[in-house]
Amino acid sequence: MTIEKPLWTPSPQRIASANVTAFREAAARRWGVALPDYDALYAWSVAAPEQFWTSVWDGEGAGGGVIGERGGRVLVDGDRMPGAQWFPDARLNFAQNLLRRRDDADAVVFWGEDKVKRRLSHAGLCRAVAQFAAALRAQGVTAGDRVAAYMPNMPETLVAMVAAASLGAIFTSASPDFGVQGVLDRFGQTEPKVLVTCDGYYYGGKTIDCLAKLAEIVPQLPSVGRVVVVPYVSDAPDVSAIPGALRLADFVSPHADVAEIAFEPLPFAHPLYIMYSSGTTGVPKCIVHSAGGALLQHLKEHRLHADVKPGDRVFYFTTCGWMMWNWLVSALGAGATLLLYDGSPFAADNRILFDYADAESATHFGTSAKFLDAAVKFELKPPETHSLASVRVLMSTGSPLVPEGFDYVYRDIKADLQLSSISGGTDIISCFVLGSPVLPVWRGEIQCRGLGLAVDVWDDDGRPLRGDKGELVCTKPFPAMPIGFWNDPDGAKYRAAYFERFDDVWCHGDFCEITAHGGLVIHGRSDATLNPGGVRIGTAEIYRQVEKLPEVVEAIVIGQDWSPQNPYDVRVVLFVKLADGLVLDDALVVRLKAAIRENTTPRHVPAKVLQVADIPRTKSGKIVELAVRNVVHDRPVKNQESLANPEALGYFRERAELCA
């Protein structure tokens, strides 16, 4: 009989030195509770949330606490979800908690593929933030105003965010690969006063211009009073065609003598970030996150789950259109150096990320399951070409990491490291399930549920499941819940997004299971969000582009399971209903793909485009993506009686063989 063994088990020395061990022991002493191991710690963190989150605020045994005034009350209306209030008497500033140091050690290292390499000390970061904050203040930016970044993952983006947060302004961002409509769909809703952007960016060895898109975007954002253009691909970009634009140096030069930052003390629930949903059912939802919630949750995850210690060097491959950027930069609050990277992860013969990790002694290496899958196909074996001696933790997210991906990491990357497959999302700007430095890693499993989060898996009737698949839920309030949605004054959209499936319980939309080891396996999204290569894509963003073409009457798009090596990977398949008498030809397919690529991102472009005679919809007129997806995958379609035209499903059965 084969005895199942974990792929990795932390050594006794590693467990003893982990931040979470010091935290557990200190919390047990402070609160007079028995916390002999991680399972006991997790149970206490959920059962006694006021004690747990107070200990996180105070940095119990695991680094400095939150800079600010905690106040007397920790949780008010703790039985309301949504509606609970965390630390209602507190005052803090998010930026101040990131800028804890003023020394000359590295705060930020930046690589722009193999073309740009820069570093910024803690002292230099503080000076840059002071000057940028002064320039924002001179521009009339105050608490509650929005500052938007249409930027690569580079130091200036961080400076803009921290400067905005120091004033109490709300920061929101998108990556520069978004097309015109994708930017307008986001920033058009949140109405920023200042737009920070760049002249272009590098990807796959190519230089890609942004100035032409900006000349089209900015006139359609009437709220923007100032555009700040960061030179990246040129030394002195011509910004004359962009209304209200200044180059970065001209924006901050009047404030060159400013060295101190006036941090505004703000409530715990003061808005910090506006994030964007994937846009499945229309324009993206604008999710508002609080400064206190993001700070407390990120400090907990960095210190207690990722074991980030002062002086560590944290890398995560991300863009500024993904919440992992917001998560990454919070590592400054744990005393770490940020290793920022922008560009293709496969530059320099597919090895640039490992080059970066070695050159900068990364302690934490964050990537995606898709990158690891590609590394397998490229037959990359980093130990043959790299040391990776400094790397203690490898994190993976974006899509579930398949068991073979776990095998690859421990066989071909490094045998002695904590492999943390993590999952959460934009909705909570953090993780529901993630890693732990004191627990074993089992093949194909996420190590544990997040401390302080009452995560469970329920069946359709709201009963807990173990060892079977169901809905990921969180049954109690937690600080990183959104404040709400932008332009949702009565909270109806917010409640509909998370709390309609089960009353007063957060339903996240992940299909998963809790294993016998207490770990989790995510089997995919329960909704119709596309996820090619681990990148979440909203179907509505594709529809808005496709249906602009006069030939297209209606469209429906699905993600088709495609990769035998990675059952969680999908390709995008687009079905179109054309005007009477028209037939889909190669020229129209080219135009459809071009429209999608130019106004969204390359990842939105479908692999297949097929014509159908009609598209199924509910009696209320909503198209049914999940039903079409089930037909294409030869699965039964439930509840066909809810469809206004169930016969339309037959067209997709006829076309299914063309999806092969």
N, C-alpha and C positions, 0 to 999 in steps of 0.2 A: 504494500500500500504506500502511495506517495504521500509524504508529509508536507503540507503546505508551509512554506517559510516566507517571511517578508524579504523583499529585495534589499532593504537597508534597515539597520537598527542602530540608533544613536548609541555611542559609547557611554559608559558611566561618567566619564569626564565631561563629555559634551552635555549630558543632561544636567550635571551639577553646575556647569558654568552658564547655562541658558538663562536668559532674562526671565522667562516664564517660571523657572524654578525659584528664582529669588522673589518674584512677585507672589507666587503661591505661598511660600513660607512666610513672607511679610504679612500678607492678607490674613493668613490663618492666625498669626499672633495678634494682629490688630483687632480682628472681629471675634476672636475666641471660637473659631470653628475648626473642625478637623478636615484638612484638605490633603490627604496622603498622596494623591496622584492627579493626573490630568483629568480623568473622568470626574473625580470629586470636585475639582476646580470648575469644570464646565457646569456641572449640576448646580453648584452654589451660585455661579455667575448669572444663571437664569432664574434661580429661585429667589435670590437677594440682589436684584439689579441696583438698588440704591447703594448698597455697600460696595458692589463690584465697580460700578462706574465712578464712585468716589475714589476708590483705590487707583483706578486708571488715571483720573484727573491728578491725583497726588503723586503719580509716578512711583507707586509702591514698590520698592526694592529693585526697580528696573529703569533707572534714569530719572532725569529731572521731570517734575510735574508740569502741568499747564501753567504758563505765565498768565496771570489774571486773578481776579477775585471770584472765588467759587460761590460765595453766598451760602445761605443757610439751607435752602430747599434743594433737593436733588430731583425729585419726580413728583409732578402734580398731575392729577387725573390719569394715573398709571393704568387704569382699567379701560381707557379709551384708545381705540386704534382705528382710524387716526384720531388725534386730539390730545395725546399725552404731551406734557411740557417738561423738558429736561433743563435742570439748572436755571430756573426762571429768574433768579436773583443775580446771576453771574454777569461779569463784565470781562471781556478778553478781546484780543486782536489777533487774528489768524497770522498775519504777516510777522508780528513780533515773535510768535512762537516758532517761525521758520528761521528767523534771523537771530539765533541765539549766540552766534559767535562773531567776533570781529577780527580774527587773526589772519595771518597770511597763508594758512593752509588752503588746499583746494576746497572750494565749495562746489564748483561745477567744472567738469571737463566736457568738451564738445568735439565730436567728429561729424563732419558733413561728408559722408562716404570717405573716399581717400583724398578729397580735395581741400578740406578745411579742417584744421585742428587748432583748438583754442582752450584756454583754461582761465578760470576766474576765482580769485581767492574769496574767503568770507568777507574780508575787509573791502575788496573790490565790489563784491555783490551788494554790500550795504551802501556803498557810495553810489552805485548805479541806480539802486532802488530809491535812494534819497532824491537824486536829481530827477528821475522819472516821476516820482510822486509829486515833487514841486511843480513840474511842468503840467501834470494832470490838474493839480489844484489851480494853477494859473489859467487853465483852459475852462475852469468852472466846474470841474468834476467834484461831486460831493457824495456823501453816503447815499446809497440806493441807486445812483446812476450806473449805467452799464458801460463797461469797457470791453470791446470785442477784439479778438486776435484771429486773424486769418493768416496763420503762421506755421512754419516748420517747428520741429522740436529743437529749439536752439536757445541759448542763454537769454536773448532779448525777450523771448516769450515769457520766460520765468520772471524776468525783471518787471515786465508789464503787469503780470498777475500779482506779484507781491506788492508792487506799488499801488495798484488798485485796491487790494485788500487792506493796505495800511490806512487808506482813506475811508474804508467802508463801502467802496464801490463794488459792484457785482461784475465778476469776470466771466466771460463766455468765449468759446473758441471753436474754430473749425480748421481743418488741415487744408493746405493750399492745393491739394489735388481735387477739391470740390469744384464743380463748374458753377457758372453764374447762378443758375436757378437754385442749386443746393445751398449756396450762401444766402441768397435772398429768402429762401424758405425758413432759414434759421434766424439770421440777424434782422430780417424784416419784421419778425414778431417781437424781438426783444429790444429793438430800437436803441442801439448803443449811441452814446454821445461821442466816443472816440473809437476809431478803428485803427488797430496796429497791424501792419502787414509787411510784406517783403517784396523785393523786386523779382524774385524767382526762387527756384530751388533745384537741387540736383537729384536725379533718380536714375539708377542704372547707367551711370556714366554720362547721362545727357543733362543739359541745362534747359530748364523749362521756365518760360517767362510767365510772370503773373501780372505785369503792368497793363496789358491789353484787357484782361478780365476785370481788373480794378477800374479801369476807365468806364466800363459798362456797369459794374456793380454799384459804385459809389453814388452816381446820380439817382439810383433807385432806393437809396437809404437816406431819406431826408433828415433823420434824426442826427446823422453824423456831422459834427461840426469841425472835426479835425481828423485827418488821416496821417498816420505816422508810418513812413516807409523805411524799413530796415534794409540797408544794402547787404546783400548776401552773395549774389552771383556777379555783382559789379561793384566798383568802388563808389561811383557817383551816379546812381540811376536818374534818368530824366523823369520827373514826376509831374511835369507841367500839364499833362493831359488828365490828371486826376484832381477833381475839385477838392480844395481845402487840404492838399497834401503838402507835407514837409518831410524831408529826410530826417532820420533820427537825430543826427548831430545838431541840426538846426532847431529841433524841438526842445532838446535839453540844454543847449549851450547857454541860454540866459540864466540857468540855474547851476552852473558849473561849480559855484562856491558852496552849494548846499551839502552839508555832510551829515546832518542829523535827520532822523525820521520821526515825525509826530504821529505816533500810533493812536488812532481813535479807539477808545474803549467802547465796546459794543456788546449788546446782549448776545447770549449763547445762540439764540435762534435768528440772529441777523443773517440775511442772505449773503452768501459768498460766491457761489457758482450757479450759472444756469447751464444745464446739460440738455442734450437733445435725444429724444427717442429715435428709433430707426425709421419712423415714417411709414409704418405698415398700413395705416388706415387713413392717411391724409398727410398734411404737412406735419413735420415732426413735433411731438409734444415737447414743451419747454419745462424741464424738471428743475425746480429750485432747491438747492441744498444749503444748509446752514453752516456758518463758520464753526460753531461749536461742535456740531454733529460730525462734520468732516474731520476736524482736527482730532477729536477724541477717538473716533473709529480708526483713523489712519495711524495714530500713535499706537493704539492697541495692536493693530495688525503688523506694523513694522517691528515693534519691540517684542511682542509676545508670541507672534506666529512666525514671522520671518527672522526673528532673533537679530535684528539690526542693532549694532552697538556703535557708540561714538567712534569715529574713524573708519567705519566700514565704507565700502565704495559700491554703490547700488546702481546697476544697469537694468533698464527694461526697454525692449524695443517697442516703441509706441509712436503714435502721431498725436497731434493736438486736437484731433477729432474723436479721440477715444478716452474714456475715463481713466485708463491706466496712466495717462500723462498726469492727471490730477493726483492720482495715487502715488506715482513715482516721486513727484516733487515734494510731497509731504515728508519724505525720508530726511530732508534737512532738519525737521523737527526732532528727529531721533539722533541727530549729530552726525549723519552720514554725508559723504560726498556724492553728488549726483553725476552719473556718467550718461550724458545725453548723446543721442545719435539720431541723425536724420538722413534718409535715403533708402536705397534698396538693401535689404538684409543679405543679398547675394552678390554684393559688389566684391571686387578683388578676388575673383575666382571662388566665390561662395564662402570665403573664409573671414570676411572682414569683422564679423561680430566676435569670433574667437580671437582674431588679432587684437581687437579692442580690449577684450577681457584680459588677455595676457599683458598687453602694453600698460594698462592702467590698474592692474591688480584688482580686478573686480572680485568682490566677496559674494555678491548676489547677481545672478545672471537671469534676466527675465525675457521670455520669448513666447512664442505661440506653438500650439500643437501642429499647425500647418508648417511652420519652419522646421520643426523636428522631423516631420514626415518628409519634407523636401531634403533634409540632410541625409536621411536614409537613402533616398533615391540618388543623391549625388555621391553616395558612398563616402561621406565625410567621417573620418575617424580622428578627431582632434588630438588625442594623445600621441599620434604619430607625428604631428606637426606643431603642437602647442603644449604648454605646461599645464595651464589651468590650476596651478597649485593653490591659488588664492581663493578659488570658488568654493564656498561652503553650501550655497543654496542655489538650486536651479528651479525657477518658477515657470509655469506654462499656463496660458489661458487663451481665450478667444473661441475655443471649441473644446470638446472633451478630448483628453489625451488617451488614445487607445492603448490597450495593454502592450502591444508591440512597441509603442513609443516609450513606455517605461523600460522595456527590455533594451532598447537602443541606448537610452541615456546611461544605464548602468553598465552596459557592455562596451559601448563605443565612445562615451564622453568621459565619465568619471564614476568609479565604483563607490567612493566615499563622499556622498553629498546628500543633502536633504532635497528630494524631488517633490516640489509642491505644485500639484495641479490645483488651480484655484478657480472659483466661480462665484459670480455675483452680478455686478453690472452697473450701468449708468443709473439705474433706478435708485440705487443706494450708494453710489459712488465708491463702492467697496465690495467686500466679499461676504457671502453667506457661509461658504465652505472653503476651506483652505488648508494650509500645512501647519505642522508643529515640530519644533526641533527636538522634542522629547518623546515622540511617538514613532513607531516603525512605519515604513512605506510598503504597502501591499500592492501587488501588480494590478494596475488598472483602477486603483481607488484613490480618491481624494482623502487626505488623512483624517480630517475632523471637521466638525461644525465650529463656527466662529464663537469665541467666548462672548457671553452676554447676549447672544442671539438665540431665541427659542425656536430653532429650526427643526422641522419635522417633515415627514412624508405622509401624505394622506391619500386615501382612496376617494372615489367620487362622492362618498357619503360622509366625508370628514372624519374617517377613522384612521388612526395611525397604522402605518405599515412598516414591517421589517422584512428585509430580504425579498421584497416585491416592489414593482414600479408604481409610482404614483406622483402626485403633485407636490413640489417643494413649497412649503408654507413656513411662515414665521408667526407664532401664535401670541407673541407679546411685543409691546412697543420697544424700540431701540433708538438711540440718539441719532443715527445716520438716516433715519427715514426722511424723505423730502419734506420741506416746509409745505410744498404743494406744487401746483403747476402755474406757470405764468399765464396771466389772462384767464384765470379760472376762479372768479371771485367767490363763488359758493362752494368750491371744492368738488363739484360734480364729476369733472373729468378725472380728478385724482382718485376719488372713491371708485369710479368705474374701472380704472386701470388695475387696481390691486385688491379691492375689498368686496367685489360683487360675487365672486365665485364662492367664497365662504364669508359669512357675516363676521365682521370685526377681526378678521385674520388676513394677513398679507399672503396672497397667492402669487407666486413669482413667475409662473409660466414655464418652469423647467420640469421635465419628466425625468424622475430620478429614483434612486433607492438607497436606503441605509443598509449597509452590509453587516455581516456577523462580527466584523472587527470594529464596528462603530464608524467606519469610513463611509464615503458616499460615491456613487457612480451616477454621472449625469448622462442620460440617454438622448438628450436633445431638447429642443424647445417644444412646448406644447402648442404653440401657435404657428402661424404661417410665415414668420420672419425667415428670410433667406439667410443662408450662412455659408457662402462659398469660401473655402479656404480659411474658415474660422472668423470671417469678417461679417458682422451682422449688417444686413441690407434690408431696407424697407421697400416693400413692393410698390407703395404709392409713389415713391420717387421715380420709379421706372414708368409707371402709368402716365404720370404728368408729362413726360417727354414723348412717349410713344403716341399718345392720343392727340398731340399737337399736329401730327401729320394728317392731312386731309383724307388720305386713303384709309386710315384706321378708324373704325367705328368704336371698337372696344378691345380691351386686352386683358389677359390674365397671365400671371407669372408664378412659377413654382420652383422650388429647389428639388432637383432629382438626385437621389442617392446614386453615387457614381463610382467612387473609388473602392475597389475591393480591399485595398490596403488600409483604408480609413473609412469605416462605415458612417462616420459622422460628417464626412466631406460631401458637398453637393455641388452640382453645376446648375446654373440658371437656365431655365427653359421658358421661352416666351411664346404664348399662343395669341394670335391676333384674329379678330373678326374684321374683315375689310368691307368697304362699300360695295354695294351690289354690282356684280359683273366684273370685279377686279380679282386678279389672281396674284398671289405672292410670287415675286420673282427675285433674282439675285440682286438687282439694282435697288429694290425696295428694302431688302434685308440690310444692305450696306447703309442705306439712309437711316434706317431704324437704329442700327448699332451706333452710327455716328452721332445721332441726336442724344442717345443715352450717354455715350462716352463724354461728349462735350459739356453736358450740363449736370452730370453727376460725378461718378468716378469710373475708372476702367473696370473696377470689380463689379459694377452694376451691369456690364455688357453681357447679354445672354450668349450661351454657347450654342443654343439651338433656337431658331425662330420658325414656327409652324402656323399654318392657317387652319382655322376652324370655322364652321358655319354659324355657331352660336356659342354663348358663354353662360353657364348655369348661374342662377342668382336666387336669393331667398325671395320670399313674398314681399319683403320690404325693399327689395332692389339691390341688396348687397351681393357682390360676386363671392363665390365660395372657393377659395384657394385650396383649403384642406381637402375638400371633396375631389377636386381635380387631381391633387397630388396623390390621393389614395387610388384613383383610377389608374393613373400612370404607373403606379407601383403594384397594380393588380391586388389592391386591398379593398375590402368592402367599404361602401359608403353608407354611413349611418344616417337615419332621419331624413331620407329623401323626400318625405312628405312635406318637409319645410321648404322645399324648393318650388319656385314658380314654374320652372321649366326643366324638370328632372330628365327629360329626354335629351337635353343638351349634353349630358354626361356621355352619351353614346358616341359623340364626335371625338371625345378624348380617348375612348377605348379604341376607336379606329386609328387614331394617330399615335397611339402608344408605341407601336413597333418602330415608328420613325424617331422615337427618342433614344433608341438603342445605339 
